[in-house]
Amino acid sequence: MSIPDHELTALLRSAAMAAPKSKVGVDREQLIETLEELLQQRSLLRRLGDDLRTVARSGQTGVPR
């Protein structure tokens, strides 16, 4: 179950308003879920980047797709 965007935005805004170096409370389960989603997104972006580089290389060499 993913965390809704509006909840993430609210958490981000709350953290941004906290004083520098201050500690803020975070629900453990929500943090774990958010970090898992970030890792999944990073993995997807890396694969997309690899695919785009492959397509760009094949376009430069004239290899049909």
All heavy atoms as a GROMACS GRO file, in nm:
protein
  502
    1MET      N    1   0.085  -0.118   0.000
    1MET     CA    2   0.000   0.000   0.000
    1MET      C    3   0.089   0.124   0.000
    1MET      O    4   0.175   0.140   0.086
    1MET     CB    5  -0.088  -0.002   0.124
    1MET     CG    6  -0.182   0.113   0.132
    1MET     SD    7  -0.297   0.093   0.268
    1MET     CE    8  -0.216   0.193   0.390
    2SER      N    9   0.072   0.209  -0.098
    2SER     CA   10   0.158   0.327  -0.105
    2SER      C   11   0.098   0.443  -0.026
    2SER      O   12  -0.022   0.451  -0.006
    2SER     CB   13   0.182   0.367  -0.250
    2SER     OG   14   0.067   0.427  -0.303
    3ILE      N   15   0.186   0.530   0.015
    3ILE     CA   16   0.144   0.648   0.090
    3ILE      C   17   0.094   0.752  -0.010
    3ILE      O   18   0.164   0.782  -0.108
    3ILE     CB   19   0.262   0.703   0.172
    3ILE    CG1   20   0.311   0.596   0.269
    3ILE    CG2   21   0.223   0.830   0.245
    3ILE    CD1   22   0.441   0.628   0.335
    4PRO      N   23  -0.024   0.807   0.012
    4PRO     CA   24  -0.077   0.907  -0.081
    4PRO      C   25   0.015   1.029  -0.094
    4PRO      O   26   0.083   1.067   0.002
    4PRO     CB   27  -0.211   0.948  -0.019
    4PRO     CG   28  -0.246   0.840   0.077
    4PRO     CD   29  -0.116   0.781   0.123
    5ASP      N   30   0.018   1.086  -0.212
    5ASP     CA   31   0.104   1.202  -0.238
    5ASP      C   32   0.077   1.317  -0.142
    5ASP      O   33   0.171   1.384  -0.097
    5ASP     CB   34   0.086   1.251  -0.382
    5ASP     CG   35   0.149   1.157  -0.483
    5ASP    OD1   36   0.225   1.067  -0.443
    5ASP    OD2   37   0.122   1.174  -0.604
    6HIS      N   38  -0.049   1.340  -0.109
    6HIS     CA   39  -0.079   1.454  -0.021
    6HIS      C   40  -0.021   1.433   0.120
    6HIS      O   41   0.021   1.529   0.184
    6HIS     CB   42  -0.230   1.482  -0.014
    6HIS     CG   43  -0.310   1.377   0.056
    6HIS    ND1   44  -0.354   1.263  -0.008
    6HIS    CD2   45  -0.353   1.368   0.184
    6HIS    CE1   46  -0.422   1.188   0.078
    6HIS    NE2   47  -0.422   1.249   0.196
    7GLU      N   48  -0.013   1.308   0.166
    7GLU     CA   49   0.048   1.281   0.296
    7GLU      C   50   0.199   1.304   0.290
    7GLU      O   51   0.259   1.360   0.382
    7GLU     CB   52   0.019   1.139   0.342
    7GLU     CG   53  -0.123   1.120   0.392
    7GLU     CD   54  -0.144   0.982   0.451
    7GLU    OE1   55  -0.048   0.924   0.506
    7GLU    OE2   56  -0.258   0.933   0.442
    8LEU      N   57   0.262   1.259   0.181
    8LEU     CA   58   0.406   1.281   0.165
    8LEU      C   59   0.437   1.430   0.157
    8LEU      O   60   0.535   1.478   0.215
    8LEU     CB   61   0.457   1.210   0.040
    8LEU     CG   62   0.459   1.058   0.047
    8LEU    CD1   63   0.501   0.999  -0.087
    8LEU    CD2   64   0.551   1.010   0.157
    9THR      N   65   0.354   1.504   0.085
    9THR     CA   66   0.374   1.648   0.073
    9THR      C   67   0.361   1.715   0.209
    9THR      O   68   0.442   1.802   0.245
    9THR     CB   69   0.273   1.708  -0.026
    9THR    OG1   70   0.290   1.645  -0.153
    9THR    CG2   71   0.292   1.857  -0.042
   10ALA      N   72   0.263   1.673   0.288
   10ALA     CA   73   0.245   1.730   0.421
   10ALA      C   74   0.365   1.699   0.510
   10ALA      O   75   0.412   1.786   0.585
   10ALA     CB   76   0.117   1.676   0.484
   11LEU      N   77   0.415   1.577   0.503
   11LEU     CA   78   0.533   1.541   0.582
   11LEU      C   79   0.656   1.622   0.540
   11LEU      O   80   0.733   1.669   0.623
   11LEU     CB   81   0.564   1.392   0.568
   11LEU     CG   82   0.467   1.297   0.639
   11LEU    CD1   83   0.495   1.154   0.597
   11LEU    CD2   84   0.480   1.312   0.790
   12LEU      N   85   0.672   1.637   0.410
   12LEU     CA   86   0.785   1.716   0.359
   12LEU      C   87   0.778   1.860   0.406
   12LEU      O   88   0.877   1.918   0.452
   12LEU     CB   89   0.788   1.709   0.207
   12LEU     CG   90   0.894   1.792   0.137
   12LEU    CD1   91   1.033   1.746   0.179
   12LEU    CD2   92   0.879   1.782  -0.012
   13ARG      N   93   0.659   1.918   0.400
   13ARG     CA   94   0.642   2.057   0.444
   13ARG      C   95   0.668   2.070   0.593
   13ARG      O   96   0.730   2.167   0.638
   13ARG     CB   97   0.504   2.107   0.407
   13ARG     CG   98   0.490   2.131   0.259
   13ARG     CD   99   0.354   2.182   0.223
   13ARG     NE  100   0.347   2.205   0.079
   13ARG     CZ  101   0.236   2.215   0.011
   13ARG    NH1  102   0.120   2.204   0.072
   13ARG    NH2  103   0.238   2.234  -0.119
   14SER      N  104   0.621   1.973   0.672
   14SER     CA  105   0.645   1.977   0.816
   14SER      C  106   0.793   1.970   0.846
   14SER      O  107   0.844   2.044   0.931
   14SER     CB  108   0.572   1.860   0.884
   14SER     OG  109   0.434   1.875   0.871
   15ALA      N  110   0.862   1.881   0.778
   15ALA     CA  111   1.007   1.868   0.799
   15ALA      C  112   1.079   1.995   0.756
   15ALA      O  113   1.175   2.038   0.820
   15ALA     CB  114   1.060   1.748   0.723
   16ALA      N  115   1.034   2.055   0.647
   16ALA     CA  116   1.100   2.177   0.597
   16ALA      C  117   1.083   2.294   0.694
   16ALA      O  118   1.169   2.381   0.700
   16ALA     CB  119   1.044   2.212   0.459
   17MET      N  120   0.975   2.295   0.769
   17MET     CA  121   0.949   2.405   0.863
   17MET      C  122   1.022   2.385   0.996
   17MET      O  123   1.033   2.479   1.074
   17MET     CB  124   0.800   2.421   0.887
   17MET     CG  125   0.726   2.478   0.768
   17MET     SD  126   0.556   2.521   0.802
   17MET     CE  127   0.482   2.362   0.820
   18ALA      N  128   1.074   2.267   1.020
   18ALA     CA  129   1.147   2.242   1.145
   18ALA      C  130   1.280   2.318   1.143
   18ALA      O  131   1.338   2.340   1.037
   18ALA     CB  132   1.171   2.093   1.162
   19ALA      N  133   1.323   2.354   1.259
   19ALA     CA  134   1.450   2.426   1.271
   19ALA      C  135   1.565   2.334   1.227
   19ALA      O  136   1.559   2.213   1.247
   19ALA     CB  137   1.472   2.471   1.414
   20PRO      N  138   1.669   2.392   1.167
   20PRO     CA  139   1.785   2.311   1.128
   20PRO      C  140   1.841   2.234   1.248
   20PRO      O  141   1.842   2.283   1.360
   20PRO     CB  142   1.886   2.414   1.078
   20PRO     CG  143   1.804   2.531   1.038
   20PRO     CD  144   1.686   2.532   1.132
   21LYS      N  145   1.885   2.112   1.222
   21LYS     CA  146   1.945   2.024   1.324
   21LYS      C  147   1.844   1.973   1.427
   21LYS      O  148   1.882   1.908   1.522
   21LYS     CB  149   2.061   2.092   1.396
   21LYS     CG  150   2.168   2.148   1.307
   21LYS     CD  151   2.266   2.042   1.272
   21LYS     CE  152   2.377   2.108   1.189
   21LYS     NZ  153   2.478   2.020   1.148
   22SER      N  154   1.715   2.005   1.411
   22SER     CA  155   1.617   1.956   1.507
   22SER      C  156   1.573   1.815   1.469
   22SER      O  157   1.585   1.774   1.354
   22SER     CB  158   1.495   2.050   1.514
   22SER     OG  159   1.425   2.048   1.392
   23LYS      N  160   1.525   1.743   1.566
   23LYS     CA  161   1.477   1.607   1.542
   23LYS      C  162   1.325   1.612   1.525
   23LYS      O  163   1.257   1.684   1.598
   23LYS     CB  164   1.516   1.516   1.657
   23LYS     CG  165   1.666   1.505   1.675
   23LYS     CD  166   1.700   1.396   1.772
   23LYS     CE  167   1.847   1.391   1.801
   23LYS     NZ  168   1.931   1.353   1.691
   24VAL      N  169   1.276   1.538   1.429
   24VAL     CA  170   1.132   1.531   1.407
   24VAL      C  171   1.087   1.386   1.420
   24VAL      O  172   1.159   1.294   1.382
   24VAL     CB  173   1.092   1.588   1.269
   24VAL    CG1  174   1.119   1.736   1.262
   24VAL    CG2  175   1.164   1.517   1.157
   25GLY      N  176   0.969   1.366   1.473
   25GLY     CA  177   0.915   1.232   1.489
   25GLY      C  178   0.856   1.180   1.359
   25GLY      O  179   0.791   1.254   1.286
   26VAL      N  180   0.883   1.054   1.330
   26VAL     CA  181   0.832   0.991   1.208
   26VAL      C  182   0.779   0.853   1.246
   26VAL      O  183   0.844   0.780   1.322
   26VAL     CB  184   0.942   0.976   1.102
   26VAL    CG1  185   0.891   0.906   0.978
   26VAL    CG2  186   1.001   1.111   1.065
   27ASP      N  187   0.664   0.820   1.193
   27ASP     CA  188   0.609   0.687   1.213
   27ASP      C  189   0.700   0.586   1.145
   27ASP      O  190   0.732   0.599   1.026
   27ASP     CB  191   0.468   0.680   1.155
   27ASP     CG  192   0.408   0.543   1.167
   27ASP    OD1  193   0.391   0.495   1.280
   27ASP    OD2  194   0.380   0.483   1.061
   28ARG      N  195   0.744   0.485   1.217
   28ARG     CA  196   0.840   0.388   1.166
   28ARG      C  197   0.789   0.319   1.041
   28ARG      O  198   0.862   0.306   0.941
   28ARG     CB  199   0.871   0.284   1.274
   28ARG     CG  200   0.971   0.178   1.233
   28ARG     CD  201   0.994   0.078   1.346
   28ARG     NE  202   1.085  -0.026   1.306
   28ARG     CZ  203   1.049  -0.136   1.240
   28ARG    NH1  204   0.923  -0.156   1.210
   28ARG    NH2  205   1.139  -0.226   1.207
   29GLU      N  206   0.667   0.271   1.044
   29GLU     CA  207   0.612   0.199   0.929
   29GLU      C  208   0.602   0.289   0.805
   29GLU      O  209   0.630   0.248   0.694
   29GLU     CB  210   0.475   0.140   0.963
   29GLU     CG  211   0.481   0.031   1.068
   29GLU     CD  212   0.574  -0.083   1.032
   29GLU    OE1  213   0.571  -0.129   0.916
   29GLU    OE2  214   0.651  -0.126   1.120
   30GLN      N  215   0.564   0.413   0.827
   30GLN     CA  216   0.553   0.507   0.716
   30GLN      C  217   0.690   0.536   0.658
   30GLN      O  218   0.707   0.544   0.536
   30GLN     CB  219   0.486   0.636   0.764
   30GLN     CG  220   0.440   0.726   0.653
   30GLN     CD  221   0.356   0.840   0.705
   30GLN    OE1  222   0.383   0.894   0.812
   30GLN    NE2  223   0.254   0.876   0.630
   31LEU      N  224   0.790   0.549   0.742
   31LEU     CA  225   0.927   0.573   0.696
   31LEU      C  226   0.976   0.454   0.614
   31LEU      O  227   1.032   0.472   0.505
   31LEU     CB  228   1.020   0.598   0.815
   31LEU     CG  229   1.168   0.616   0.781
   31LEU    CD1  230   1.189   0.737   0.691
   31LEU    CD2  231   1.248   0.628   0.909
   32ILE      N  232   0.954   0.334   0.664
   32ILE     CA  233   0.997   0.214   0.591
   32ILE      C  234   0.930   0.207   0.455
   32ILE      O  235   0.994   0.182   0.353
   32ILE     CB  236   0.968   0.088   0.674
   32ILE    CG1  237   1.062   0.083   0.795
   32ILE    CG2  238   0.983  -0.039   0.590
   32ILE    CD1  239   1.025  -0.024   0.897
   33GLU      N  240   0.799   0.229   0.453
   33GLU     CA  241   0.725   0.223   0.327
   33GLU      C  242   0.773   0.329   0.228
   33GLU      O  243   0.792   0.301   0.110
   33GLU     CB  244   0.576   0.240   0.354
   33GLU     CG  245   0.488   0.213   0.235
   33GLU     CD  246   0.341   0.214   0.269
   33GLU    OE1  247   0.304   0.185   0.384
   33GLU    OE2  248   0.262   0.246   0.178
   34THR      N  249   0.798   0.447   0.278
   34THR     CA  250   0.844   0.556   0.192
   34THR      C  251   0.982   0.525   0.135
   34THR      O  252   1.007   0.543   0.016
   34THR     CB  253   0.848   0.688   0.270
   34THR    OG1  254   0.717   0.716   0.320
   34THR    CG2  255   0.894   0.803   0.183
   35LEU      N  256   1.071   0.475   0.219
   35LEU     CA  257   1.205   0.441   0.172
   35LEU      C  258   1.201   0.327   0.071
   35LEU      O  259   1.275   0.328  -0.028
   35LEU     CB  260   1.296   0.406   0.289
   35LEU     CG  261   1.330   0.524   0.382
   35LEU    CD1  262   1.405   0.475   0.505
   35LEU    CD2  263   1.407   0.631   0.308
   36GLU      N  264   1.115   0.229   0.093
   36GLU     CA  265   1.101   0.120  -0.004
   36GLU      C  266   1.053   0.172  -0.139
   36GLU      O  267   1.104   0.133  -0.244
   36GLU     CB  268   1.005   0.013   0.049
   36GLU     CG  269   1.063  -0.072   0.160
   36GLU     CD  270   0.962  -0.167   0.222
   36GLU    OE1  271   0.841  -0.153   0.198
   36GLU    OE2  272   1.006  -0.256   0.296
   37GLU      N  273   0.956   0.264  -0.135
   37GLU     CA  274   0.908   0.323  -0.260
   37GLU      C  275   1.017   0.402  -0.330
   37GLU      O  276   1.030   0.396  -0.453
   37GLU     CB  277   0.787   0.413  -0.233
   37GLU     CG  278   0.661   0.337  -0.203
   37GLU     CD  279   0.541   0.427  -0.185
   37GLU    OE1  280   0.535   0.534  -0.250
   37GLU    OE2  281   0.452   0.392  -0.106
   38LEU      N  282   1.096   0.475  -0.253
   38LEU     CA  283   1.206   0.552  -0.312
   38LEU      C  284   1.308   0.459  -0.379
   38LEU      O  285   1.356   0.488  -0.488
   38LEU     CB  286   1.275   0.638  -0.207
   38LEU     CG  287   1.199   0.762  -0.161
   38LEU    CD1  288   1.269   0.825  -0.042
   38LEU    CD2  289   1.184   0.861  -0.274
   39LEU      N  290   1.339   0.349  -0.312
   39LEU     CA  291   1.433   0.253  -0.371
   39LEU      C  292   1.377   0.193  -0.500
   39LEU      O  293   1.450   0.175  -0.598
   39LEU     CB  294   1.466   0.143  -0.271
   39LEU     CG  295   1.557   0.186  -0.155
   39LEU    CD1  296   1.566   0.075  -0.052
   39LEU    CD2  297   1.693   0.225  -0.206
   40GLN      N  298   1.248   0.162  -0.501
   40GLN     CA  299   1.185   0.108  -0.622
   40GLN      C  300   1.190   0.209  -0.735
   40GLN      O  301   1.222   0.176  -0.849
   40GLN     CB  302   1.040   0.068  -0.594
   40GLN     CG  303   1.026  -0.055  -0.508
   40GLN     CD  304   0.881  -0.080  -0.469
   40GLN    OE1  305   0.791  -0.006  -0.505
   40GLN    NE2  306   0.859  -0.186  -0.393
   41GLN      N  307   1.160   0.335  -0.704
   41GLN     CA  308   1.161   0.440  -0.805
   41GLN      C  309   1.302   0.461  -0.859
   41GLN      O  310   1.322   0.480  -0.979
   41GLN     CB  311   1.104   0.571  -0.750
   41GLN     CG  312   0.957   0.565  -0.718
   41GLN     CD  313   0.873   0.529  -0.838
   41GLN    OE1  314   0.894   0.580  -0.947
   41GLN    NE2  315   0.777   0.441  -0.818
   42ARG      N  316   1.400   0.458  -0.770
   42ARG     CA  317   1.539   0.475  -0.814
   42ARG      C  318   1.580   0.362  -0.908
   42ARG      O  319   1.644   0.385  -1.011
   42ARG     CB  320   1.632   0.481  -0.694
   42ARG     CG  321   1.776   0.507  -0.733
   42ARG     CD  322   1.864   0.540  -0.618
   42ARG     NE  323   1.886   0.424  -0.535
   42ARG     CZ  324   1.971   0.422  -0.433
   42ARG    NH1  325   2.037   0.530  -0.400
   42ARG    NH2  326   1.987   0.313  -0.362
   43SER      N  327   1.538   0.241  -0.875
   43SER     CA  328   1.568   0.127  -0.960
   43SER      C  329   1.502   0.143  -1.097
   43SER      O  330   1.565   0.118  -1.201
   43SER     CB  331   1.520  -0.002  -0.893
   43SER     OG  332   1.538  -0.112  -0.978
   44LEU      N  333   1.377   0.185  -1.098
   44LEU     CA  334   1.306   0.207  -1.226
   44LEU      C  335   1.374   0.316  -1.308
   44LEU      O  336   1.388   0.303  -1.430
   44LEU     CB  337   1.160   0.242  -1.200
   44LEU     CG  338   1.071   0.129  -1.150
   44LEU    CD1  339   0.932   0.184  -1.112
   44LEU    CD2  340   1.057   0.021  -1.255
   45LEU      N  341   1.415   0.423  -1.242
   45LEU     CA  342   1.482   0.532  -1.314
   45LEU      C  343   1.616   0.488  -1.371
   45LEU      O  344   1.652   0.527  -1.482
   45LEU     CB  345   1.500   0.653  -1.222
   45LEU     CG  346   1.373   0.731  -1.192
   45LEU    CD1  347   1.399   0.834  -1.082
   45LEU    CD2  348   1.319   0.798  -1.317
   46ARG      N  349   1.688   0.406  -1.297
   46ARG     CA  350   1.815   0.354  -1.350
   46ARG      C  351   1.791   0.267  -1.473
   46ARG      O  352   1.864   0.277  -1.572
   46ARG     CB  353   1.887   0.273  -1.243
   46ARG     CG  354   1.956   0.359  -1.141
   46ARG     CD  355   2.034   0.274  -1.043
   46ARG     NE  356   2.104   0.360  -0.949
   46ARG     CZ  357   2.144   0.320  -0.830
   46ARG    NH1  358   2.122   0.198  -0.790
   46ARG    NH2  359   2.207   0.403  -0.752
   47ARG      N  360   1.689   0.181  -1.466
   47ARG     CA  361   1.659   0.097  -1.582
   47ARG      C  362   1.615   0.182  -1.701
   47ARG      O  363   1.654   0.155  -1.814
   47ARG     CB  364   1.549  -0.004  -1.546
   47ARG     CG  365   1.603  -0.114  -1.459
   47ARG     CD  366   1.511  -0.230  -1.430
   47ARG     NE  367   1.382  -0.234  -1.494
   47ARG     CZ  368   1.269  -0.268  -1.432
   47ARG    NH1  369   1.271  -0.300  -1.304
   47ARG    NH2  370   1.155  -0.271  -1.497
   48LEU      N  371   1.536   0.285  -1.675
   48LEU     CA  372   1.494   0.375  -1.782
   48LEU      C  373   1.615   0.443  -1.843
   48LEU      O  374   1.628   0.454  -1.966
   48LEU     CB  375   1.395   0.479  -1.730
   48LEU     CG  376   1.350   0.586  -1.828
   48LEU    CD1  377   1.279   0.524  -1.948
   48LEU    CD2  378   1.260   0.687  -1.759
   49GLY      N  379   1.707   0.490  -1.758
   49GLY     CA  380   1.829   0.554  -1.808
   49GLY      C  381   1.911   0.459  -1.893
   49GLY      O  382   1.962   0.497  -1.999
   50ASP      N  383   1.923   0.333  -1.849
   50ASP     CA  384   1.996   0.234  -1.928
   50ASP      C  385   1.929   0.212  -2.062
   50ASP      O  386   1.996   0.204  -2.166
   50ASP     CB  387   2.004   0.100  -1.852
   50ASP     CG  388   2.094   0.107  -1.729
   50ASP    OD1  389   2.174   0.202  -1.719
   50ASP    OD2  390   2.081   0.016  -1.645
   51ASP      N  391   1.796   0.201  -2.061
   51ASP     CA  392   1.722   0.182  -2.186
   51ASP      C  393   1.740   0.301  -2.281
   51ASP      O  394   1.758   0.284  -2.402
   51ASP     CB  395   1.573   0.160  -2.159
   51ASP     CG  396   1.542   0.027  -2.093
   51ASP    OD1  397   1.633  -0.060  -2.089
   51ASP    OD2  398   1.428   0.009  -2.046
   52LEU      N  399   1.735   0.422  -2.225
   52LEU     CA  400   1.752   0.541  -2.309
   52LEU      C  401   1.892   0.548  -2.369
   52LEU      O  402   1.908   0.584  -2.486
   52LEU     CB  403   1.724   0.668  -2.228
   52LEU     CG  404   1.577   0.690  -2.191
   52LEU    CD1  405   1.564   0.808  -2.096
   52LEU    CD2  406   1.493   0.712  -2.315
   53ARG      N  407   1.993   0.510  -2.291
   53ARG     CA  408   2.129   0.508  -2.344
   53ARG      C  409   2.142   0.404  -2.455
   53ARG      O  410   2.207   0.428  -2.557
   53ARG     CB  411   2.230   0.481  -2.232
   53ARG     CG  412   2.260   0.604  -2.148
   53ARG     CD  413   2.373   0.581  -2.051
   53ARG     NE  414   2.334   0.496  -1.939
   53ARG     CZ  415   2.266   0.539  -1.832
   53ARG    NH1  416   2.231   0.665  -1.822
   53ARG    NH2  417   2.236   0.455  -1.734
   54THR      N  418   2.078   0.289  -2.438
   54THR     CA  419   2.081   0.185  -2.539
   54THR      C  420   2.016   0.233  -2.668
   54THR      O  421   2.070   0.213  -2.778
   54THR     CB  422   2.009   0.057  -2.489
   54THR    OG1  423   2.076   0.011  -2.372
   54THR    CG2  424   2.009  -0.052  -2.594
   55VAL      N  425   1.901   0.297  -2.656
   55VAL     CA  426   1.831   0.349  -2.773
   55VAL      C  427   1.915   0.456  -2.840
   55VAL      O  428   1.927   0.460  -2.963
   55VAL     CB  429   1.692   0.404  -2.734
   55VAL    CG1  430   1.630   0.482  -2.848
   55VAL    CG2  431   1.600   0.289  -2.692
   56ALA      N  432   1.977   0.544  -2.761
   56ALA     CA  433   2.060   0.650  -2.818
   56ALA      C  434   2.179   0.592  -2.893
   56ALA      O  435   2.213   0.638  -3.002
   56ALA     CB  436   2.108   0.745  -2.708
   57ARG      N  437   2.240   0.489  -2.836
   57ARG     CA  438   2.355   0.425  -2.903
   57ARG      C  439   2.311   0.358  -3.033
   57ARG      O  440   2.380   0.368  -3.134
   57ARG     CB  441   2.421   0.323  -2.811
   57ARG     CG  442   2.518   0.383  -2.713
   57ARG     CD  443   2.604   0.276  -2.647
   57ARG     NE  444   2.526   0.175  -2.577
   57ARG     CZ  445   2.492   0.181  -2.448
   57ARG    NH1  446   2.530   0.283  -2.376
   57ARG    NH2  447   2.422   0.085  -2.393
   58SER      N  448   2.198   0.292  -3.030
   58SER     CA  449   2.153   0.223  -3.152
   58SER      C  450   2.115   0.325  -3.259
   58SER      O  451   2.131   0.299  -3.379
   58SER     CB  452   2.036   0.129  -3.122
   58SER     OG  453   1.919   0.202  -3.088
   59GLY      N  454   2.068   0.442  -3.218
   59GLY     CA  455   2.037   0.546  -3.315
   59GLY      C  456   2.161   0.606  -3.376
   59GLY      O  457   2.163   0.643  -3.493
   60GLN      N  458   2.270   0.612  -3.301
   60GLN     CA  459   2.395   0.667  -3.351
   60GLN      C  460   2.465   0.572  -3.446
   60GLN      O  461   2.532   0.614  -3.539
   60GLN     CB  462   2.489   0.698  -3.234
   60GLN     CG  463   2.443   0.814  -3.149
   60GLN     CD  464   2.530   0.832  -3.026
   60GLN    OE1  465   2.616   0.749  -2.994
   60GLN    NE2  466   2.508   0.942  -2.955
   61THR      N  467   2.448   0.444  -3.426
   61THR     CA  468   2.517   0.346  -3.509
   61THR      C  469   2.434   0.305  -3.630
   61THR      O  470   2.483   0.231  -3.716
   61THR     CB  471   2.552   0.220  -3.429
   61THR    OG1  472   2.431   0.161  -3.379
   61THR    CG2  473   2.645   0.252  -3.313
   62GLY      N  474   2.311   0.351  -3.635
   62GLY     CA  475   2.226   0.318  -3.748
   62GLY      C  476   2.166   0.178  -3.743
   62GLY      O  477   2.115   0.128  -3.842
   63VAL      N  478   2.172   0.115  -3.628
   63VAL     CA  479   2.115  -0.018  -3.612
   63VAL      C  480   1.964  -0.006  -3.600
   63VAL      O  481   1.915   0.072  -3.519
   63VAL     CB  482   2.172  -0.088  -3.486
   63VAL    CG1  483   2.105  -0.222  -3.464
   63VAL    CG2  484   2.322  -0.101  -3.497
   64PRO      N  485   1.888  -0.079  -3.685
   64PRO     CA  486   1.743  -0.069  -3.673
   64PRO      C  487   1.694  -0.127  -3.541
   64PRO      O  488   1.751  -0.222  -3.488
   64PRO     CB  489   1.691  -0.154  -3.791
   64PRO     CG  490   1.805  -0.234  -3.838
   64PRO     CD  491   1.931  -0.170  -3.789
   65ARG      N  492   1.588  -0.069  -3.492
   65ARG     CA  493   1.531  -0.114  -3.363
   65ARG      C  494   1.430  -0.220  -3.384
   65ARG      O  495   1.353  -0.234  -3.464
   65ARG     CB  496   1.467   0.002  -3.290
   65ARG     CG  497   1.569   0.100  -3.243
   65ARG     CD  498   1.502   0.213  -3.171
   65ARG     NE  499   1.558   0.335  -3.229
   65ARG     CZ  500   1.502   0.452  -3.227
   65ARG    NH1  501   1.387   0.468  -3.173
   65ARG    NH2  502   1.559   0.555  -3.278
   0.00000   0.00000   0.00000
